[in-house]
Amino acid sequence: MGVKLYLRDLEEIIFETGQQQYHIDNAGTSEFKFTFDYEKFNGWYKEIVLDNFKISYGSGSFAEKTTIFFEFDEETVEMHFSIKGNSSTSMDTLDGGFLIGPNSHNIFYGNDFRGKIEWNSKEMFFLEINLKPVFFEQYLPTNGQFDFFKKLIQNKELGTISSHNHPITPQMFQIINDIINCHWKNEYRRLFLESKVMELLLLQLDQMQQCEYCFSNSDTSRTMIDKMHLARDIIIGKLNDPISLPDLARMVSTNECTLKKEFKNIYGKTVFGYIRDAKMQKAKNLLLHNNLSVTEISEMVGYKNPQHFSSAFKKQFGVVPSSIKS
């Protein structure tokens, strides 16, 4: 069967593996996309299946808090990226719940399980990559930090690789965008998607390995992580009007020194480095997908001088923004 999604108060199943008409290209890659429209929510879902993994992503809108029940009778390691929305997942064989908010990711193992997902926001957008455990294990670092996750897989026990979720970095966002907007066909498409999935997995594992809080369960660790996540959200919301370090530290209830140290520990770069990368990534997406001038985009990401913006963009990507627009 694979996956089944349904609402308790509806007899109609939202989705069930094998019930869709797949398109198969010359390289053997299969895919489908379908839309759904119910009274309480609507959206779309797309699935791309390759030899060793499956890529799924979708978007939805909710009129109110919605609970979706699921059944999953396959074994999988899932790279989960929550781009929009807040959800809480509970499963019949897992103590507690799995909470994840926007711009967050984690890696999950499961085998023949069922449960429910509660969506607590008006919008959601996600990307999941389900890997065959045998395929995944050959890339898992031989590091004591990850030994417990290997044991979960070997014992077929549900769980996450990290005790807390991690922020999706600008580099990860770019890869996710590349996967969703892949224009390659047949063999080239398969090669492209395989390389991007491996790159995304590399960034996930590297971020977790470098985080000193990753495998800590202390209340202090979780509190600091929450503060740094809040700092990141504030930064993203004010890209066109950056906040000062003292003001940012005050807004997340810490001091400037702690902010600089812990932000770099969790995100792998300084506050200003993160702001720069996020600005450039936003600018690149605007250049590629909107009919806006370079000057307009420069202002939208907080540059009053278009020449300064062009110089920063070229330093980041190796080309001037006008070459992308043309």
C-alpha positions as CSV (number, residue, x, y, z in Angstrom):
1,M,0.0,0.0,0.0
2,G,2.7,2.6,1.0
3,V,1.0,5.7,2.2
4,K,-2.7,6.5,2.9
5,L,-4.0,9.9,4.0
6,Y,-7.6,10.5,5.1
7,L,-10.0,12.5,7.2
8,R,-11.8,10.8,10.0
9,D,-15.2,12.4,9.2
10,L,-14.9,11.7,5.4
11,E,-15.2,8.3,3.8
12,E,-13.2,9.5,0.8
13,I,-9.4,8.9,1.1
14,I,-7.3,12.0,0.3
15,F,-4.4,10.0,-1.1
16,E,-3.3,6.4,-1.4
17,T,-0.1,5.1,-3.0
18,G,-0.8,3.4,-6.2
19,Q,-4.1,5.1,-7.0
20,Q,-2.5,7.8,-9.1
21,Q,-1.5,7.7,-12.8
22,Y,2.3,7.9,-13.0
23,H,4.2,9.4,-15.9
24,I,7.4,7.5,-16.6
25,D,10.2,9.1,-18.6
26,N,12.9,7.5,-20.7
27,A,15.2,7.1,-17.7
28,G,12.6,5.2,-15.7
29,T,11.8,8.1,-13.4
30,S,8.1,8.2,-12.5
31,E,6.1,11.1,-11.2
32,F,2.6,12.4,-10.7
33,K,0.9,15.5,-9.4
34,F,-2.7,15.9,-8.1
35,T,-4.8,18.6,-6.5
36,F,-7.3,18.3,-3.7
37,D,-10.1,20.6,-2.6
38,Y,-12.2,20.1,0.5
39,E,-14.4,22.4,2.5
40,K,-11.7,23.0,5.2
41,F,-8.5,22.8,3.1
42,N,-7.1,22.6,-0.5
43,G,-3.8,22.3,-2.2
44,W,-1.6,20.2,-4.4
45,Y,1.0,17.4,-4.0
46,K,3.7,16.1,-6.4
47,E,5.8,13.0,-6.1
48,I,8.9,12.0,-8.1
49,V,10.2,8.4,-7.7
50,L,13.8,7.3,-8.5
51,D,15.6,4.0,-7.7
52,N,16.8,4.8,-4.2
53,F,14.6,7.6,-3.0
54,K,11.3,9.4,-3.5
55,I,10.9,13.2,-3.6
56,S,7.6,14.7,-2.5
57,Y,6.5,18.3,-2.1
58,G,3.3,20.1,-1.8
59,S,1.3,23.2,-0.7
60,G,-1.9,23.7,1.1
61,S,-4.3,26.2,2.7
62,F,-6.4,25.6,5.8
63,A,-9.6,27.4,6.8
64,E,-9.1,26.2,10.4
65,K,-7.0,23.8,12.4
66,T,-7.1,20.5,10.5
67,T,-6.2,16.9,11.5
68,I,-5.1,14.4,8.8
69,F,-4.7,10.7,9.7
70,F,-2.2,8.6,7.9
71,E,-1.0,5.0,7.5
72,F,2.5,4.1,6.3
73,D,3.5,0.5,5.8
74,E,7.0,1.0,4.3
75,E,10.4,1.4,5.8
76,T,12.0,4.8,5.2
77,V,14.5,7.4,6.2
78,E,12.9,10.8,5.6
79,M,14.6,14.1,5.1
80,H,11.8,16.5,6.1
81,F,11.8,20.2,5.3
82,S,9.0,22.4,6.6
83,I,9.1,25.6,4.6
84,K,5.7,27.0,5.7
85,G,3.4,26.1,8.5
86,N,3.3,24.6,12.0
87,S,2.4,21.0,12.5
88,S,2.3,18.4,15.2
89,T,2.7,14.7,14.4
90,S,1.8,11.9,16.7
91,M,2.3,8.1,16.0
92,D,1.1,5.0,17.7
93,T,4.6,3.7,18.5
94,L,6.4,6.9,19.4
95,D,6.2,8.6,22.8
96,G,5.4,12.2,22.6
97,G,4.9,14.1,19.4
98,F,7.0,15.5,16.6
99,L,6.6,19.3,16.3
100,I,8.0,21.3,13.4
101,G,7.6,24.9,12.4
102,P,8.4,26.9,9.3
103,N,11.9,27.0,7.9
104,S,12.9,23.9,9.8
105,H,14.2,20.4,9.0
106,N,15.1,17.1,10.5
107,I,15.7,13.5,9.5
108,F,13.2,10.8,10.6
109,Y,13.2,7.0,10.5
110,G,9.9,5.0,10.4
111,N,8.7,1.5,9.6
112,D,5.1,0.4,9.3
113,F,3.4,3.1,11.5
114,R,0.2,5.2,11.7
115,G,-0.9,8.3,13.4
116,K,-2.1,11.9,12.7
117,I,-0.8,15.3,11.7
118,E,-2.4,18.4,13.2
119,W,-1.9,21.5,11.1
120,N,-2.0,24.6,13.2
121,S,-1.5,27.3,10.6
122,K,-3.3,28.7,7.6
123,E,-0.7,27.7,5.0
124,M,1.8,24.9,4.6
125,F,4.6,24.1,2.1
126,F,6.9,21.1,2.6
127,L,9.4,18.9,0.9
128,E,10.2,15.3,1.9
129,I,12.8,13.0,0.5
130,N,12.2,9.3,1.5
131,L,15.4,7.3,1.2
132,K,15.8,3.5,1.4
133,P,17.5,2.8,4.7
134,V,20.2,0.6,3.1
135,F,21.0,3.5,0.7
136,F,21.0,6.1,3.5
137,E,23.2,4.1,5.9
138,Q,26.2,4.1,3.5
139,Y,26.3,7.9,3.7
140,L,25.8,8.3,7.5
141,P,29.1,9.4,9.1
142,T,31.0,6.9,11.3
143,N,30.7,9.3,14.2
144,G,29.6,8.5,17.7
145,Q,26.9,11.3,17.5
146,F,25.0,9.3,14.9
147,D,25.4,5.8,16.3
148,F,22.1,5.9,18.1
149,F,20.3,6.7,14.9
150,K,21.9,3.7,13.2
151,K,20.6,1.6,16.1
152,L,17.1,3.0,15.6
153,I,17.2,1.8,12.0
154,Q,18.7,-1.6,12.9
155,N,16.1,-2.1,15.6
156,K,13.3,-0.7,13.4
157,E,12.3,1.9,16.0
158,L,10.7,5.2,15.1
159,G,12.7,8.4,15.9
160,T,14.5,11.4,14.7
161,I,18.3,11.8,14.1
162,S,18.4,15.0,16.2
163,S,16.6,15.9,19.4
164,H,15.6,19.3,18.0
165,N,14.8,20.6,14.5
166,H,17.3,22.7,12.6
167,P,17.0,25.9,10.5
168,I,16.9,25.6,6.7
169,T,19.9,27.6,5.6
170,P,19.9,29.8,2.5
171,Q,22.1,27.2,0.7
172,M,19.5,24.5,1.5
173,F,16.7,26.8,0.2
174,Q,18.6,27.2,-3.0
175,I,18.9,23.4,-3.5
176,I,15.2,22.9,-2.6
177,N,14.3,25.6,-5.2
178,D,16.6,23.8,-7.8
179,I,14.8,20.5,-7.1
180,I,11.3,21.9,-7.4
181,N,12.2,23.9,-10.6
182,C,14.3,21.2,-12.3
183,H,14.2,21.7,-16.1
184,W,16.3,18.7,-17.1
185,K,14.8,15.7,-18.9
186,N,15.3,11.9,-18.8
187,E,18.8,10.8,-17.9
188,Y,20.0,14.3,-17.2
189,R,17.1,14.9,-14.9
190,R,17.8,11.8,-12.9
191,L,21.5,12.7,-12.6
192,F,20.6,16.3,-11.5
193,L,18.1,15.2,-8.9
194,E,20.4,12.5,-7.5
195,S,23.2,15.1,-7.1
196,K,20.9,17.6,-5.4
197,V,19.5,15.1,-2.9
198,M,23.1,14.1,-2.0
199,E,24.1,17.7,-1.6
200,L,21.1,18.4,0.6
201,L,21.8,15.4,2.8
202,L,25.4,16.5,3.1
203,L,24.3,19.9,4.4
204,Q,21.8,18.4,6.8
205,L,24.4,16.0,8.4
206,D,27.1,18.6,8.5
207,Q,24.9,21.2,10.2
208,M,23.9,18.6,12.8
209,Q,27.4,17.4,13.4
210,Q,28.7,21.0,14.0
211,C,25.9,21.9,16.4
212,E,27.0,21.4,20.0
213,Y,23.3,21.3,21.1
214,C,22.3,18.8,18.5
215,F,22.3,15.7,20.8
216,S,21.7,17.5,24.1
217,N,18.3,17.3,25.8
218,S,18.9,20.0,28.5
219,D,16.3,22.7,29.0
220,T,19.1,25.3,28.7
221,S,20.0,24.0,25.2
222,R,16.5,24.0,24.0
223,T,15.9,27.5,25.3
224,M,19.0,28.9,23.5
225,I,18.0,27.1,20.3
226,D,14.5,28.7,20.5
227,K,16.1,32.1,21.0
228,M,18.3,31.7,17.9
229,H,15.4,30.5,15.8
230,L,13.5,33.6,16.8
231,A,16.5,35.7,15.9
232,R,16.6,34.1,12.5
233,D,12.9,34.8,12.0
234,I,13.3,38.4,12.9
235,I,16.2,38.7,10.5
236,I,14.3,37.2,7.6
237,G,11.3,39.5,8.3
238,K,13.5,42.6,8.2
239,L,15.8,41.9,5.3
240,N,15.1,45.2,3.6
241,D,15.7,47.1,6.9
242,P,18.3,45.1,8.9
243,I,18.1,45.3,12.7
244,S,21.2,46.1,14.8
245,L,22.9,43.4,16.9
246,P,22.1,45.1,20.2
247,D,18.4,45.5,19.2
248,L,18.3,41.9,18.0
249,A,19.9,40.6,21.2
250,R,17.4,42.5,23.3
251,M,14.4,41.2,21.3
252,V,15.5,37.6,21.9
253,S,16.3,38.2,25.6
254,T,20.1,37.7,25.5
255,N,23.2,39.9,25.2
256,E,25.2,40.8,22.1
257,C,28.1,38.5,22.9
258,T,25.9,35.4,23.4
259,L,23.9,36.2,20.3
260,K,27.0,36.3,18.1
261,K,28.4,33.1,19.6
262,E,25.3,31.0,19.6
263,F,24.0,32.2,16.3
264,K,27.2,31.1,14.6
265,N,27.2,27.8,16.5
266,I,23.7,26.9,15.3
267,Y,23.7,28.4,11.8
268,G,27.3,28.0,10.9
269,K,27.9,31.7,10.1
270,T,27.8,35.1,11.7
271,V,24.6,37.1,12.0
272,F,25.8,39.5,9.3
273,G,27.0,36.6,7.1
274,Y,23.5,35.0,7.4
275,I,21.8,38.4,6.5
276,R,24.1,38.8,3.5
277,D,23.4,35.3,2.2
278,A,19.6,35.6,2.8
279,K,19.5,38.9,0.9
280,M,21.4,37.5,-2.0
281,Q,19.3,34.4,-2.2
282,K,16.1,36.5,-2.1
283,A,17.4,38.8,-4.8
284,K,18.3,35.8,-7.0
285,N,14.9,34.3,-6.7
286,L,13.3,37.7,-7.5
287,L,15.5,38.1,-10.5
288,L,14.6,34.7,-11.8
289,H,10.9,34.6,-11.1
290,N,9.6,38.2,-11.2
291,N,9.4,41.0,-13.8
292,L,11.2,43.5,-11.7
293,S,14.2,45.8,-12.5
294,V,17.6,45.4,-10.8
295,T,17.0,48.7,-9.1
296,E,13.6,47.6,-7.7
297,I,15.1,44.3,-6.4
298,S,18.1,46.2,-4.9
299,E,15.7,48.3,-2.8
300,M,13.6,45.2,-1.8
301,V,16.6,43.6,-0.2
302,G,17.8,46.7,1.6
303,Y,20.4,48.2,-0.8
304,K,19.9,52.0,-1.4
305,N,22.7,52.0,-4.0
306,P,22.1,49.6,-7.0
307,Q,25.9,49.5,-7.7
308,H,26.6,48.3,-4.2
309,F,24.0,45.6,-4.7
310,S,25.5,44.6,-8.0
311,S,28.9,44.3,-6.5
312,A,27.7,42.2,-3.5
313,F,25.7,40.0,-5.9
314,K,28.7,39.4,-8.2
315,K,30.8,38.5,-5.2
316,Q,28.2,36.0,-4.0
317,F,27.3,34.3,-7.3
318,G,30.1,35.3,-9.8
319,V,27.8,37.2,-12.1
320,V,26.1,40.6,-12.1
321,P,22.4,40.6,-11.5
322,S,21.7,42.2,-14.9
323,S,23.0,39.1,-16.6
324,I,20.4,37.0,-14.9
325,K,17.6,39.4,-15.9
326,S,18.7,39.3,-19.6
